[in-house]
Structure formats: C-alpha cells, structure tokens
Amino acid sequence: MQLRSLFLFVLVIGFEKSYSQSDSKLDPRIINGVEAPVSRTKFQVSIRLKTHDRIFGNGHICGGSLIGPNKVVTAAHCLYNSDKKRYRKASEFMVVMGTQNRFKQVNGTIVSAVSSIAYTNSFSLDTMRDDVGVMFLKTGLPANKTHLTISPIVLSNSSIAAGSQCQVSGWGKTKTSVLSTELLMANVSIIQQSICRVSYGSGLVEGMLCAGYLTGGTDSCQGDSGGPLVCNDELVGIVSWGNSCAQPGYPGIYTNVSYYRNWIESRNSSAPVGLKFGFISLGFTLAMGYLF
C-alpha cells in the first residue's frame, strides 16, 4: 500500500508501498502539477518533524489544511510512527503556513508548534480505514485580522458528483522523485465509487473516495499525504493512499471529508490532559484519542 505522506502525483496513489512513517521513508510528490497560486491554496500547510527541520524545509513529511484559526486537518497516518507502532507526540511536530516555497520564510509566514493532536483509534495501516486526524496549533491566525496569504477552508458537507473537477496540492515528489521546493497543484476528476471498486475491490470502504484519471498520468503521491482535495472551494478529501502513483486504472484514494465532518468539527483542544480514549457517534462509532 502506498501512502501519500509526502506526495501528490495527481492520479493514483500507491497501494504497493507499505507505509513506513520512519522519518527517512516518508516520500512525497505531485506528478504533472503546476506551481500553485497563493490565491487558491491559502489553507495549505506543511507538517514537519522538528528534529528533521534544523534546515528549514527539510522536515516536511505531510500536507494538511487549515480549517480554523488554529486547527488543521490531515491524515491519521501522518501522525503515526509505524516503526515504533504508536502515534507521535504533538511536541514532535511543527506546522508551517503562508509560504509556497517550503525552504523560505516570507512576510506573513507562520511557524507553529503543535499543542495537541486528535485521531481515531480505529485507524489501521493495513486497511487505511478512518485515515483522518486533527492538529491544534499553539500559534494560529491573529484574531479579527485578515491575513494576505493564509485563510481557512470550508469543510464539504455533502457528497461530490462523479466527474467533478477538483484540485490536489502538495510538496510531494515529482517525476524526478525529489520533493518539490514549490507548492504544486493539479486537476483531478472524482471517480465513481463502483468504477473505483473494480480496481481496489474490498480495499475501498466507507469514508473513502477516488479521484484522478483512469488513464493515469496525474495524481498525488508520497509526500502529499494529508493534503487537500478541493472541489468548488470546499475541502472534499484528504490525500490518503493508492496503488502506486498516477498508474492507469488506479485512481488515488482520499479520505471523504463529508463522511467525517461531524467528527472533525467536534474535535477541540480543550480535552482534559491525559484523556486517551473516548467515543463519538457518526452514525457509526469511532474510538478517539488525544496526545499532548
């Protein structure tokens, strides 16, 4: 299974690359993308490991989307350390927003530590079910002020029609298999679930959606994981996994935001310290955890 924690290949995300969140194995990319304009990606954030970001930009492992002044939604596998079989602590992360070049801090760039994270304990690297997580930032957007390069995105609350044209963005690997310096974006099409199931079979479960092109060529990929799939200016999906990147017949798989919207919105940073498990009903039940 190929996780997209550092990629945005624009069509197919790989199912063959077993995701190792070991720091050196996070591998991002966007294939056949173009440089993303600030006006269309103000919500995009770069999620980084502090220990790897001594040279600014080198610590990037995943993308994410700002959905509130200090709240970011991403993929659960971006928060998980598969080598140690545990979720990382919030203190291990930093989040950068307000820059298109991952190596540059410009006027308006915000670099924030993470105060806490939330995730579903039902997430599994084997099935990629419930691949959604939330991060709370210590330094968010200034209150009652408009920021020129940073703005939250709205969560989708309804299913998106097959054939809809959407955009995926990230600093993931490009054709050269090197992480992109500039934020890239690409257009992808929502694929009908029944068609996608022909390729992925029982691996495609509730809470997932497909986007890309059956002909291949454009897709999110390693390094783009956790990043946004945007349709009509709403966050519709979260880059999750796929069968390789941009391969014919295998669209990328995304976490369906509308399916998890209630869970995402109900997460807040005021949970008591030490809370490890809780439950919330979404029409189904998810175990939930917090790490501080």
C-alpha positions in Angstrom: 0.0 0.0 0.0 1.4 3.3 -1.0 0.8 6.1 1.5 0.9 9.6 0.4 2.7 11.1 3.2 4.8 13.4 1.1 3.3 13.1 -2.3 0.9 14.5 -4.8 1.2 12.6 -8.0 -2.1 13.6 -9.4 -3.9 10.4 -10.2 -3.1 7.2 -8.4 -1.8 6.8 -5.0 0.1 3.6 -4.3 -1.1 0.5 -2.7 2.1 -1.3 -3.1 4.4 0.8 -1.0 4.0 -0.2 2.6 4.0 3.0 4.5 6.8 3.4 6.9 6.5 6.5 8.9 10.0 6.1 9.9 11.4 9.5 9.3 13.7 8.6 6.4 11.0 6.8 4.5 8.3 9.5 4.2 8.2 10.1 0.5 6.0 12.9 -1.0 5.2 14.1 -4.6 2.7 15.6 -7.3 3.0 14.4 -10.8 2.2 16.6 -13.7 1.3 19.5 -11.5 2.0 23.2 -11.9 3.1 25.8 -9.3 0.1 26.6 -7.1 -1.1 30.2 -6.9 -1.4 31.7 -3.4 -5.0 32.7 -4.1 -6.1 29.1 -4.4 -4.0 27.5 -1.6 -4.1 29.8 1.4 -5.3 26.9 3.6 -2.4 24.6 2.7 0.1 23.8 5.5 3.3 21.9 5.7 3.6 19.4 8.5 7.1 18.8 9.7 9.1 16.8 12.2 11.1 19.2 14.4 14.1 17.0 14.6 14.4 17.0 10.8 13.8 20.7 10.2 17.0 22.1 11.5 17.5 23.2 7.9 14.1 24.9 7.3 12.1 22.8 4.9 13.9 19.5 5.3 11.5 18.3 7.9 8.4 18.2 5.7 6.5 14.9 5.9 2.9 15.7 5.1 0.4 18.3 4.0 -2.6 19.5 5.8 -5.5 22.0 5.6 -6.2 24.9 7.9 -9.9 24.7 8.9 -9.9 27.2 11.8 -7.6 29.9 13.3 -5.5 27.2 15.0 -7.0 23.9 13.7 -5.5 21.7 10.9 -7.0 18.5 9.4 -4.7 15.9 8.0 -4.3 12.1 7.5 -4.0 9.9 10.6 -1.1 8.1 9.1 0.8 11.4 9.1 0.6 11.3 12.9 1.6 7.7 13.2 5.2 6.3 13.7 4.9 2.9 12.2 8.4 1.9 13.3 7.5 2.4 17.0 3.9 1.3 16.5 2.5 4.4 18.1 1.2 7.9 17.4 3.8 10.6 17.6 3.5 13.2 20.4 2.3 16.7 19.5 5.6 18.1 20.6 7.4 16.2 17.8 5.6 18.3 15.1 5.8 21.8 13.8 3.4 23.3 11.2 4.3 26.0 8.6 1.8 28.0 6.6 1.9 31.1 4.5 4.6 30.2 2.1 4.7 28.4 -1.3 8.4 27.6 -1.1 9.0 25.1 1.7 12.5 26.4 2.3 11.6 30.0 2.7 10.0 32.1 5.4 8.5 35.2 3.8 6.5 38.1 5.2 3.4 36.6 6.8 4.7 33.0 7.2 3.6 31.4 10.4 5.7 28.7 12.1 3.8 27.0 14.9 4.4 24.3 17.5 1.5 21.8 18.0 -0.3 21.8 21.3 -2.3 18.6 20.8 -3.5 16.1 18.2 -6.6 14.0 17.8 -7.1 10.8 15.9 -9.4 7.8 15.6 -8.1 4.7 17.4 -9.9 2.7 14.7 -7.4 3.8 12.1 -5.3 0.9 10.6 -2.3 1.0 8.4 -3.4 -2.4 7.0 -6.8 -1.1 5.7 -6.3 2.7 5.8 -9.8 3.0 7.2 -10.5 6.2 9.2 -7.4 7.9 7.9 -8.2 11.3 9.5 -6.5 13.4 12.2 -6.6 16.9 13.6 -3.8 19.1 14.9 -4.2 22.1 17.2 -1.6 24.9 16.8 0.0 27.0 19.5 0.3 29.9 17.1 -2.7 30.4 14.8 -4.1 33.2 12.8 -4.3 36.6 14.6 -7.8 37.3 15.9 -10.0 39.7 13.9 -7.4 40.2 11.2 -7.3 39.3 7.5 -4.1 37.6 6.5 -2.9 38.1 3.0 -1.6 34.6 2.4 -3.4 32.4 5.0 -7.1 31.6 5.3 -9.0 28.5 6.5 -11.0 26.4 4.1 -14.6 25.3 4.5 -15.4 21.6 5.0 -17.6 19.9 2.5 -20.9 18.7 4.0 -22.2 16.7 1.0 -21.0 14.1 -1.4 -19.4 15.3 -4.6 -20.7 14.1 -8.0 -18.6 11.8 -10.1 -16.9 13.7 -12.9 -16.4 16.9 -10.8 -13.1 18.6 -11.5 -11.1 19.2 -8.3 -7.6 20.2 -7.3 -5.0 18.5 -5.2 -1.9 20.2 -3.9 1.3 19.5 -2.1 5.1 19.5 -1.9 5.3 15.8 -2.7 7.7 14.0 -5.1 7.7 15.0 -8.7 8.7 13.0 -11.8 12.2 13.2 -10.6 11.3 11.5 -7.3 12.5 14.5 -5.4 10.3 16.6 -3.1 9.1 19.7 -4.7 10.6 23.0 -3.5 7.5 24.9 -4.6 3.9 24.0 -3.7 2.4 22.3 -6.7 -1.2 21.6 -7.7 -3.0 19.5 -10.3 -6.5 19.0 -11.5 -8.2 15.6 -10.9 -11.6 14.2 -11.5 -13.9 12.5 -9.0 -14.2 8.8 -10.0 -17.5 6.9 -9.4 -17.2 4.5 -6.5 -18.4 1.5 -8.5 -15.8 2.1 -11.1 -13.0 2.6 -8.5 -14.1 -0.6 -6.7 -13.2 -2.6 -9.9 -9.6 -1.7 -9.2 -9.5 -1.7 -5.4 -12.2 -4.3 -4.5 -12.8 -4.6 -0.8 -10.0 -2.2 -0.1 -12.4 0.7 -0.9 -14.6 1.1 2.2 -17.0 3.7 3.6 -15.3 7.0 4.3 -13.1 6.8 1.2 -13.4 8.4 -2.3 -11.5 8.2 -5.5 -10.1 10.9 -7.7 -7.7 11.0 -10.6 -7.8 9.7 -14.1 -8.3 6.1 -15.2 -5.7 6.8 -17.9 -3.1 7.7 -15.3 -0.6 10.4 -15.6 -1.7 12.8 -12.9 -2.0 12.1 -9.2 -0.9 12.8 -5.7 1.9 10.7 -4.3 4.3 10.2 -1.5 4.8 13.4 0.4 1.4 14.8 -0.4 -0.3 12.7 2.3 -2.7 14.6 4.5 -3.0 17.4 1.9 -6.2 18.8 0.4 -8.5 17.6 -2.3 -10.6 20.8 -3.1 -13.8 21.0 -5.2 -15.7 24.2 -5.6 -13.6 25.9 -2.9 -14.5 23.3 -0.3 -12.3 20.6 1.3 -13.7 17.4 -0.1 -10.9 14.9 0.5 -7.6 14.2 2.3 -4.8 12.6 0.4 -4.6 9.0 1.8 -3.3 6.1 -0.3 -3.3 4.3 -3.7 -1.8 1.7 -5.9 1.5 3.4 -6.8 1.2 6.9 -8.2 -0.6 8.0 -11.4 -0.8 4.4 -12.7 -3.5 3.7 -15.3 -6.6 2.1 -13.8 -5.8 3.1 -10.2 -7.1 6.5 -9.1 -5.9 8.0 -5.9 -7.8 7.2 -2.7 -8.8 10.1 -0.4 -10.5 10.3 3.0 -14.0 11.6 2.4 -14.3 14.8 4.4 -18.1 15.0 4.4 -18.2 11.5 5.9 -16.1 12.6 8.8 -17.2 16.2 9.1 -19.0 15.8 12.4 -16.0 14.1 14.0 -13.6 16.7 12.7 -15.8 19.6 13.8 -16.3 18.1 17.3 -12.6 17.8 18.0 -11.4 20.7 20.1 -8.2 21.5 22.1 -9.9 21.7 25.4 -10.0 17.9 26.1 -8.6 17.2 29.5 -4.9 16.3 29.7 -4.4 12.6 30.0 -7.5 11.7 28.0 -6.6 8.7 25.9 -9.8 7.3 24.7 -13.3 8.5 24.1 -16.2 7.8 21.7 -18.2 9.8 19.3 -21.1 8.7 17.2 -21.2 9.5 13.5 -23.9 7.0 12.6 -21.1 4.6 13.4 -18.7 4.6 16.3 -15.1 5.7 16.3 -12.6 5.4 19.1 -10.8 8.7 19.6 -7.5 9.6 21.3 -5.6 12.7 22.2 -1.9 13.2 22.6 -0.4 16.2 24.3 
